[in-house]
Amino acid sequence: MFDNLSDRLSHSLRNVTGTGRLTEDNIKDTLREVRMALLEADVALPVVKDFIERIREQALGQEVMKALSPGQAFVKIVHDELVRTMGDANESLNLHAAPPAVILMAGLQGAGKTTTVGKLARFLMEREKKKVLVASADVYRPAAIQQLETVAREVGALFFPSSAEQNPIDIARGAIAEGKLKFADVVIIDTAGRLAIDEDMMAEIKRLHAAINPVETLFVVDAMTGQDAANTAKAFNEALPLTGVILTKADGDSRGGAALSVRTLTGKPIKFLGIGEKSDALEPFHPERIASRILGMGDVLSLVEEVERKIDKEKAEKLAKKLKKGKGFDLQDMLDQFQQMRNLGGMGGLLDKLPGMNAAAVQQAMAGGAPEKAIKQMEAVILSMTPAERRKPDLINGSRKRRIATGSGTQIQDVNRVLKQHGQMEKMMKKLSSPGGMMKMMRGMQGMMGGGGMPPGMGGPGGMPGGGLPGPGGLKLPDGFKKK
């Protein structure tokens, strides 16, 4: 997400990170590069102009001149201005209304609105513990109602049936009445995709809005359309009193223009990001976390929250107790760890949120998908073993290796590689469970980040890192993870 913008900004800011004193001359080139990076990211021109001017004013101010590390202070200014441009903090949904609270979803054709309704319903049910009913007032698109019914069934939300012969206002009113009867906390109304220039369709959604008076009117827009997304949101906002925006397909948006333009052009907050096709791929939009990721500073808070939600706590506690008793780390445990990693979005998803891992570093580490392929191959090898072999790897002799290789469609050397990798992970787990193990683990992680300790600039003013890639060694991949 935002790979191109992240790479360009990290490169631009590296020139001033070590600067002893900031002057108009030595920040001029950096500001020009930042401006080009933003324009290439398809950020709207008025937004870019204001952004650059605010940075210039602050960078040449007295506070920065007197700072111990002006270069670091400059990076912090850029970070803070990115946050300010996208909205100072996450703005959650306003559901403080007599139930059911009504959410109206509007958007263009093809933006992923119906899928987003399902994602939002799941988010509210799982994280806010709300009872949600969904209904489709899209009477124009073939199979739109059936699609929402399928999505509702998948996420476990209540579904209000409707038909193409009905009036959208009647459908919405019926859904709200049904929501009251079934004690739903939230009712989400999906509407037909429309173009801002389609006067008849815009007039219809205005009438629908006036009839049901929703507490939230969310505009769903494809992040990959860049500043066009912001301009379309602005046009809709002039017709409807929007309360927020949901950017879909943000995982495919390497530029970031929409995220940086929407707030300024519409005055409305981005409330959620759609970051994948799965029904749980919807995240609250936190400007400060996105700004940190754009500048290669990672997003540890989101990673921690994701681990809390997606890691199987029962398995984790069971493994911790097992290691504490000195029973060792077997191949079944290793397989479980790989599966837990997949739940967190795979190795790429983890690297993307680690400090110091900007876009170029992640791309380098994930070149050709080698690590993910290697992990899948290792899983196949372990799955071809018997339960006894997984518990006691020492049982695996030459003939067993041949059988495992044949069963997993691999070579004997691949089986040997898995056993070697397991030995390394077992040693690491022993260190982790020993007194002071966490500190040893952190030192090991620093070694993985290039052997030169943490990335340059960590621990700068206000705890803000100065960005930068891992050291010359890059990211060290485990044995057998050969880049193609």
Sequence and secondary structure as in RCSB ss.txt:
>XXXX:A:sequence
MFDNLSDRLSHSLRNVTGTGRLTEDNIKDTLREVRMALLEADVALPVVKDFIERIREQALGQEVMKALSPGQAFV
KIVHDELVRTMGDANESLNLHAAPPAVILMAGLQGAGKTTTVGKLARFLMEREKKKVLVASADVYRPAAIQQLET
VAREVGALFFPSSAEQNPIDIARGAIAEGKLKFADVVIIDTAGRLAIDEDMMAEIKRLHAAINPVETLFVVDAMT
GQDAANTAKAFNEALPLTGVILTKADGDSRGGAALSVRTLTGKPIKFLGIGEKSDALEPFHPERIASRILGMGDV
LSLVEEVERKIDKEKAEKLAKKLKKGKGFDLQDMLDQFQQMRNLGGMGGLLDKLPGMNAAAVQQAMAGGAPEKAI
KQMEAVILSMTPAERRKPDLINGSRKRRIATGSGTQIQDVNRVLKQHGQMEKMMKKLSSPGGMMKMMRGMQGMMG
GGGMPPGMGGPGGMPGGGLPGPGGLKLPDGFKKK
>XXXX:A:secstr
  HHHHHHHHHHHHHHHT SS  HHHHHHHHHHHHHHHHHTT  HHHHHHHHHHHHHHHTSHHHHTSS HHHHHH
HHHHHHHHHHH SS       SSSSEEEEEEE TTS HHHHHHHHHHHHHHHS   EEEEE   SSTTHHHHHHH
HHHHHT EEE   TTS HHHHHHHHHHHHHHTT SEEEEE     TT HHHHHHHHHHHHHH  SEEEEEEEGGG
THHHHHHHHHHHHHS   EEEEESGGG SS HHHHHHHHHHS  EEEEE SSSTT EEE  HHHHHHHHTT   H
HHHHHHHHHHS HHHHHHHHHHHHTT    HHHHHHHHHHHHHTTHHHHHHHTSTT  HHHHHHHTGGGHHHHHH
HHHHHHHHTS HHHHH GGG  HHHHHHHHHHHT  HHHHHHHHHHHHHHHHHHHHHHSTTHHHHHHHHHHHHTT
SSSS TTTT GGG        TT S   TT    
